[in-house]
Amino acid sequence: MRLCDYLDKGVSIDPDAPCLTTGPGADPGADPGADRWTATYAEVRELSSRISAALAARGVAPGERVAVISANDPRAFTCVFGISRAGAVWCPVNPRNEAAENRELLELAGCVAVVYQAAYAGLVERIRPDLPQLTTLVSLDDDTHGVSGALGWSAFLAAGAGREADLPAVDDLAMVVGTGGTTGRPKGVELTGTNLETMSAITLMSYPFEGRPVYLALAPLTHAAGVLCFPVLALGGEVVVMRTPEVGSFLEHVEAHRVTHTFLPPTLVYMVLAHPDLERRDLSSLQCLWYGAAPMSAARLEEAIERIGPVLGQLFGQTEAPMMISTLAPREHFRADGTLARERLSSAGRPAPLVTVQIMGEDGALLARGERGEIVVRSSLVMAGYHRDPEATAAASAHGWHHTGDIGYLDDDGYLFIVDRAKDMVITGGFNVYSTEVEQALMQHPAVQDCAVIGLPDEKWGERVTAVVQLRGGSEVPGANLAAFVKERIGPVKAPKQVEVWPDLPRSKVGKVLKAEIKASLLG
């Protein structure tokens, strides 16, 4: 399926059903006093056809790359379907990245067109001189906001009048997604229509969907929140777009829109649990609150199940194998007798139905159940490769398996446990200490809101286990007490020898704690 086919499937179910919804100000033609703006499936499809025709009129050919630089916005997301309908390839760009990183991604992907939101006109103007291949620049409203050579929205759409709007793609490539920009030049992950169809099929197989879903997108649509829209659209569901990721507003949206499905990274789940409005909001409509993109504290997960409801659903994936390497549906958090299966709360669930997962040693041999090694994958979920980087592609697929870079093991019941990222393991005094194990112990302390564990150089130990902790509001706990708390639970070797308490932790645009920034700060 092409990306636009998910939209068209929703049209076939009910063209007059709500497709994209957001608050006031999302559409330039909307009443600024309105509490809600909604476009139907028929309206979104018609606009996507006009976008497709306009791209073709500007000379964007099937197979060429088109970037969208925007915060969460229904018109920007409609461009994704227009790009697909033109046979072109979507390049999602997070506008909060540094300009240099976005310029490198657009250059790597070979983007010929950029659609941008007004707030990011300055970013586009800064990077465009270094990207001579960009032939089309389009503002999402009629003001180009100072970007030379750009088209306003109405002028752009008018250019496509009378042209063919549904063009065949030259191959199965659907997206080129940037990854790895924090550790050097970004890689471009090539995701195909087959990859996303596999992901969508697994989603619909593995999680509860009763009736027509209402999906709330708080996290960036350029990341996990965006691709999770596709299975929702295939069911004719409504996508409610939050333009500002604010936790209090998130709770209001769930109640007001009777949201059935949503996705939050663990750090935002923790913020929901700490929010004073949680207990007074009606969240009974929720069928599945997906969590993933980073390890989740088992203690906080148990709290979330108790306070939000038995609707938490885990997913584990990565850009190269989107979202659904393994799954843990809400019901799988419980045993058959209805009691909480605490032993599973630290797992990433079982390998998804269309995915084979194994554990591999450093020599390429597959390991037995219970043995720790690198998590490797075979599936039509796995990317086509890294764009214009055959060496990285070959390394990621050595021995005929996709290498995730995560260390883990499979237990006797087939549950996958992720021990750590290979690069985050701390070797102290000759022992391997997995940072996630220390973080799980720290998160059991009632005063800890969030934390990160890293290794710092140490003359005696080689590396010393170092924890940086964010406390819950109003809490005061000495670092030595937190170290002792961990020591009681997992022993002296794994207990942090240094504990720093910070008011907040640096996070990426999708809520992941940035350990590289923490380490750089502590090293000075």
C-alpha positions in Angstrom: 0.0 0.0 0.0 1.1 3.6 -0.7 0.7 6.0 2.2 -2.3 7.6 0.5 -4.0 4.2 0.2 -4.6 4.3 4.0 -6.5 7.6 3.6 -8.4 6.2 0.6 -9.4 3.1 2.6 -10.9 5.4 5.2 -12.7 7.3 2.5 -14.2 4.0 1.3 -15.6 3.3 4.8 -17.2 6.7 5.3 -16.2 9.8 3.3 -18.1 12.1 5.6 -16.5 10.8 8.8 -14.1 13.0 10.7 -10.5 12.4 9.6 -8.3 15.1 10.9 -9.2 17.3 13.9 -7.4 19.9 15.9 -8.0 23.1 17.9 -8.5 26.7 16.8 -6.1 28.4 14.4 -5.0 25.2 12.6 -6.6 26.2 9.4 -6.3 29.7 8.0 -9.9 29.7 6.9 -11.3 28.5 10.2 -13.2 30.7 12.6 -10.4 31.7 15.1 -13.0 31.5 17.9 -13.9 27.9 17.1 -13.0 25.3 19.7 -12.5 22.6 17.1 -11.6 22.3 13.4 -12.3 19.1 11.6 -11.8 17.9 8.0 -13.7 14.8 6.7 -12.1 12.0 4.9 -13.5 13.3 1.6 -12.1 16.8 2.3 -8.6 15.5 3.2 -8.6 13.2 0.1 -9.6 16.1 -2.2 -6.9 18.4 -0.7 -4.3 15.6 -1.0 -5.2 15.3 -4.7 -4.7 19.0 -5.2 -1.3 18.9 -3.5 -0.3 16.0 -5.7 -1.3 17.8 -8.9 0.5 21.0 -7.7 3.7 19.0 -7.0 3.5 17.5 -10.5 3.0 21.0 -12.0 6.2 22.2 -10.3 8.1 19.4 -11.9 8.3 17.0 -8.9 8.5 13.6 -10.6 7.6 10.2 -9.1 10.4 8.8 -7.0 11.7 12.3 -6.1 11.9 13.4 -2.4 9.8 16.0 -0.8 10.4 17.3 2.8 7.8 18.7 5.2 9.1 21.0 7.9 6.3 21.7 10.3 5.1 21.2 13.9 2.0 19.0 14.3 -0.5 20.4 11.9 -3.3 18.7 9.9 -2.5 20.5 6.7 1.1 19.5 6.9 0.1 15.9 7.5 -2.2 16.1 4.5 0.8 16.9 2.5 2.2 13.4 3.3 -0.7 11.9 1.4 -0.3 14.4 -1.5 3.4 13.5 -1.8 2.5 9.8 -1.9 -0.3 10.4 -4.4 2.3 12.2 -6.6 4.4 9.0 -6.6 7.1 11.0 -4.6 8.8 10.0 -1.4 8.2 11.7 2.0 11.1 13.0 4.0 9.9 13.8 7.5 12.0 16.6 9.1 11.8 17.5 12.8 11.9 21.3 12.8 13.5 21.4 16.2 16.7 19.8 15.0 19.7 22.0 14.5 19.7 23.7 11.1 22.9 21.9 10.1 21.4 18.5 10.8 18.3 19.2 8.7 20.4 20.6 5.9 22.5 17.4 5.9 19.4 15.2 5.9 17.8 17.1 2.9 21.1 16.9 1.0 21.5 13.2 1.8 18.0 12.4 0.7 18.2 14.6 -2.4 15.1 16.6 -1.6 13.8 18.7 -4.5 10.9 20.3 -2.7 10.2 21.6 0.9 6.8 22.4 2.3 7.2 24.5 5.5 5.2 26.1 8.3 5.5 29.8 8.9 7.4 29.4 12.2 10.2 27.6 10.3 10.6 30.0 7.4 13.9 31.3 9.0 15.2 27.7 9.1 14.4 27.2 5.4 16.0 30.5 4.4 19.2 29.5 6.3 19.6 26.1 4.7 18.4 26.7 1.2 21.5 28.4 -0.2 23.5 25.2 0.5 20.8 23.0 -1.3 20.8 23.9 -5.0 18.7 20.9 -5.8 15.7 22.5 -4.0 13.5 23.7 -6.9 10.2 24.1 -5.0 9.6 25.8 -1.7 6.0 26.1 -0.5 4.6 27.9 2.5 1.6 26.3 4.3 -0.2 29.7 4.1 -0.3 32.5 1.6 2.5 34.5 3.2 5.9 33.1 2.2 7.4 34.8 5.3 10.5 36.1 3.6 11.7 32.9 1.9 12.9 34.0 -1.5 11.5 32.1 -4.4 8.8 30.4 -2.3 5.2 30.0 -3.3 2.2 30.8 -1.0 -0.3 28.0 -0.4 -3.1 29.3 -2.7 -0.6 30.0 -5.6 0.9 26.5 -5.2 -2.5 24.7 -5.4 -3.6 26.9 -8.3 -0.6 25.7 -10.3 -2.0 22.1 -10.3 -5.4 22.9 -11.7 -6.4 20.5 -14.4 -3.5 18.1 -13.9 -3.5 14.4 -13.2 -3.5 14.0 -9.4 -2.8 10.3 -8.9 0.6 9.1 -10.3 2.2 5.7 -9.9 5.3 5.4 -7.8 8.5 4.2 -9.5 9.2 1.7 -6.7 8.0 0.8 -3.2 10.0 3.5 -1.4 7.7 5.5 0.8 9.9 7.4 3.2 13.5 8.5 3.8 13.8 9.1 7.6 16.8 10.6 9.3 18.5 8.9 12.2 21.8 9.1 14.0 22.2 12.9 13.7 23.3 13.2 17.4 26.4 11.0 16.8 27.5 12.4 13.5 26.2 12.8 10.0 22.6 11.5 9.9 21.8 8.3 8.1 18.8 8.1 5.8 16.6 5.1 6.6 14.7 3.9 3.5 11.3 2.6 4.5 9.1 1.0 1.9 5.4 0.7 1.6 5.8 -3.0 2.5 7.6 -2.0 5.7 4.8 0.3 6.8 2.1 -2.2 5.7 3.8 -4.9 7.9 3.9 -2.4 10.8 0.2 -1.5 10.3 -0.8 -5.2 10.1 1.0 -6.0 13.3 -0.6 -3.1 15.0 -4.1 -4.2 14.0 -3.3 -7.8 15.0 -1.7 -7.1 18.4 -3.7 -4.3 20.1 -7.4 -3.7 20.9 -9.5 -1.8 18.3 -13.2 -1.7 19.1 -15.4 0.5 17.0 -14.0 3.4 15.0 -10.8 4.6 16.8 -10.0 8.1 17.8 -6.2 8.6 17.9 -4.6 11.5 19.7 -1.2 12.6 18.3 0.7 14.5 20.9 4.2 13.3 20.0 5.7 14.6 16.7 4.0 13.3 13.6 7.5 13.1 12.1 8.2 10.2 14.4 6.2 7.4 16.0 3.0 9.4 16.4 2.9 9.8 12.6 3.3 6.2 11.4 0.7 5.0 14.0 -1.9 7.1 12.2 -1.8 4.7 9.2 -3.6 1.7 10.8 -6.0 4.1 12.4 -6.9 5.6 9.0 -7.3 2.1 7.6 -10.2 1.6 10.1 -11.8 5.0 9.2 -10.7 6.4 12.5 -10.3 10.1 13.6 -6.8 11.6 14.2 -6.8 14.4 16.7 -3.7 16.5 16.2 -2.2 18.3 19.2 -0.2 21.3 18.0 1.5 21.9 21.4 2.7 18.9 23.5 1.4 20.0 26.9 0.4 17.3 29.4 -2.6 19.2 30.9 -3.9 19.8 27.4 -3.3 16.1 26.6 -5.6 15.0 29.5 -8.2 17.5 28.4 -8.1 16.2 24.8 -8.5 12.6 25.9 -11.6 13.5 27.8 -13.1 15.9 25.3 -12.6 13.8 22.2 -13.2 10.4 23.8 -9.8 9.3 22.6 -9.3 5.5 22.3 -5.7 5.3 21.3 -2.6 7.4 21.8 1.2 7.1 22.1 3.6 8.6 24.7 7.3 8.0 25.4 7.9 7.0 29.0 9.1 10.5 30.1 5.7 11.9 29.1 3.9 9.1 30.9 5.8 10.1 34.0 4.7 13.7 33.5 1.1 12.5 33.2 1.4 10.6 36.4 2.7 13.7 38.2 0.1 16.1 36.7 -2.5 17.4 39.3 -5.4 17.0 36.8 -4.9 13.2 36.3 -7.4 12.1 38.9 -10.2 14.4 37.8 -10.1 13.7 34.1 -12.3 11.0 32.6 -10.0 8.7 30.6 -12.4 5.8 30.4 -12.6 6.0 26.6 -8.9 4.7 26.3 -8.5 1.3 24.8 -4.7 1.5 24.3 -2.1 4.0 25.5 1.1 2.9 23.7 4.4 3.5 25.4 7.8 3.0 23.9 10.8 4.6 22.2 12.8 4.3 25.5 12.9 1.9 28.5 10.0 2.3 30.9 10.3 2.0 34.6 8.5 -1.1 35.8 7.5 0.7 39.0 6.0 3.7 37.1 4.3 1.3 34.6 2.5 -0.4 37.5 1.5 3.0 38.8 0.2 4.0 35.4 -1.9 0.8 35.1 -3.4 1.5 38.5 -4.1 5.2 37.9 -4.8 5.5 34.2 -6.3 2.0 33.7 -5.5 -1.4 32.3 -4.9 0.1 28.9 -1.1 0.4 28.7 0.4 -1.3 25.6 4.1 -1.5 24.9 5.8 -1.5 21.6 9.5 -1.9 20.7 11.0 -1.0 17.4 13.4 1.5 15.8 13.5 3.6 12.8 15.0 0.8 10.8 12.2 -1.6 11.8 9.4 0.7 12.7 7.5 0.3 16.0 6.6 -3.3 16.1 9.6 -5.7 16.6 7.9 -6.9 19.7 4.5 -6.1 21.4 2.9 -6.3 24.8 -0.8 -5.7 24.5 -2.7 -4.3 27.5 -4.1 -7.8 28.3 -0.6 -9.3 28.4 0.3 -7.1 31.4 -2.0 -9.5 33.3 -2.1 -13.2 34.0 -5.0 -15.4 33.0 -6.5 -15.0 36.5 -6.5 -11.2 36.1 -3.6 -10.5 38.5 -0.8 -8.2 37.4 2.0 -10.1 35.7 4.8 -8.1 37.4 7.5 -10.3 35.9 6.5 -9.1 32.4 6.5 -5.4 33.2 10.3 -5.1 32.5 10.0 -7.0 29.2 9.4 -5.6 25.8 6.7 -8.2 25.1 6.9 -11.1 22.7 8.2 -10.9 19.1 5.4 -9.6 16.9 3.5 -12.0 14.7 5.3 -11.1 11.5 8.8 -10.8 13.0 11.4 -13.3 14.0 13.7 -12.3 16.8 16.9 -14.0 17.9 19.8 -13.2 20.2 23.3 -13.2 18.5 26.7 -13.5 20.0 29.7 -11.4 18.8 30.8 -14.2 16.5 27.5 -14.3 14.7 26.2 -17.5 16.4 22.6 -17.5 17.6 22.3 -17.9 21.4 20.1 -20.1 23.5 17.1 -18.8 25.6 18.3 -16.8 28.6 21.7 -15.9 27.1 22.4 -12.2 26.6 23.6 -10.8 23.2 22.5 -8.5 20.5 18.9 -8.5 19.5 18.6 -9.4 15.7 15.6 -9.4 13.5 14.2 -10.9 10.3 11.0 -9.5 8.9 9.4 -7.5 6.0 9.3 -4.8 8.7 13.0 -4.2 8.3 14.2 -1.2 6.2 15.4 -1.5 2.6 18.7 0.0 3.7 20.5 3.2 4.5 20.2 5.7 1.7 23.5 5.9 -0.3 25.4 4.1 2.4 26.1 0.5 1.3 28.7 0.0 4.0 26.4 0.9 6.9 23.6 -1.2 5.3 25.9 -4.2 5.0 27.0 -3.8 8.7 23.4 -3.6 9.9 22.5 -6.8 8.0 25.6 -9.0 8.8 25.0 -12.7 9.0 21.6 -12.4 7.3 19.9 -10.6 10.2 19.1 -7.0 11.0 21.2 -5.8 13.9 19.4 -3.6 16.3 22.3 -2.5 18.5 20.3 -3.5 21.6 21.5 -6.1 24.1 18.9 -8.5 25.4 17.6 -12.0 25.9 14.5 -14.1 25.4 13.1 -16.0 28.4 11.6 -19.4 28.4 8.2 -18.1 27.7 9.4 -16.1 24.7 9.3 -12.7 26.2 12.0 -10.3 25.1 14.0 -8.4 27.7 16.1 -5.4 26.5 19.1 -5.1 28.8 20.7 -2.0 27.3 21.9 -0.3 24.2 25.3 -1.8 23.4 26.9 1.6 23.6 25.4 2.4 27.0 26.9 -0.6 28.8 29.3 0.5 31.6 32.4 -1.7 32.3 33.4 -1.1 35.9 36.1 -3.1 37.6 35.9 -5.7 34.9 32.2 -6.2 35.3 29.5 -5.4 32.7 26.8 -3.1 34.2 23.7 -2.4 32.1 22.5 1.1 32.6 18.8 0.2 32.3 19.1 -2.2 35.3 20.4 0.6 37.5 17.8 3.0 36.1 15.0 0.5 36.9 16.3 0.3 40.5 16.4 4.1 40.9 12.9 4.5 39.5 11.6 2.4 42.4 12.4 5.2 44.7 9.2 7.2 45.3 11.0 10.6 45.0 12.6 9.9 41.6 10.8 11.4 38.6 13.3 10.3 35.9 16.9 9.4 35.7 19.8 8.4 33.4 22.8 6.2 34.1 26.1 6.6 32.3 29.8 5.6 32.7 32.4 8.2 33.4 36.2 7.6 33.3 37.7 6.4 36.6 41.3 5.7 37.5 40.4 2.9 39.9 37.4 1.2 38.2 38.0 2.1 34.5 34.5 3.5 34.5 32.3 4.5 37.4 28.6 4.0 37.3 27.1 7.6 37.4 23.5 8.5 37.9 21.8 11.8 37.1 18.4 12.1 38.8 15.4 14.4 38.4 13.3 14.3 41.6 9.5 14.7 41.8 8.3 18.2 42.7 8.9 19.1 46.3 11.2 16.1 47.0 14.7 16.4 48.5 16.9 13.3 48.7 20.7 13.3 49.1 22.5 11.5 46.3 24.2 9.2 48.9 20.7 8.0 50.0 19.8 7.1 46.4 23.0 5.2 45.9 22.3 3.2 49.1 18.8 2.6 47.9 20.1 1.0 44.7 22.8 -0.9 46.5 20.2 -2.6 48.6 18.4 -3.8 45.5 21.0 -4.8 43.0 24.3 -4.9 45.0 27.4 -2.8 45.3 29.0 -3.4 41.9 26.0 -2.0 40.0 25.2 0.8 42.5 26.2 4.3 41.3 29.4 5.6 42.8 28.3 9.1 41.8 24.8 10.6 42.0 23.9 14.0 40.6 20.5 15.6 41.2 19.4 18.0 38.4 16.2 20.0 38.2 15.5 18.5 34.7 17.2 16.2 32.2 18.0 17.1 28.6 15.6 15.4 26.2 15.4 14.9 22.5 12.4 16.2 20.4 10.6 12.9 21.1 11.2 12.9 24.8 14.2 10.5 25.0 16.8 11.5 27.7 20.0 12.5 26.0 22.8 10.6 27.7 25.4 12.0 25.4 24.6 15.6 26.5 24.6 14.5 30.2 28.0 12.8 29.8 29.5 15.8 27.9 28.2 18.2 30.7 29.7 16.1 33.5 33.0 15.7 31.7 33.1 19.5 31.3 
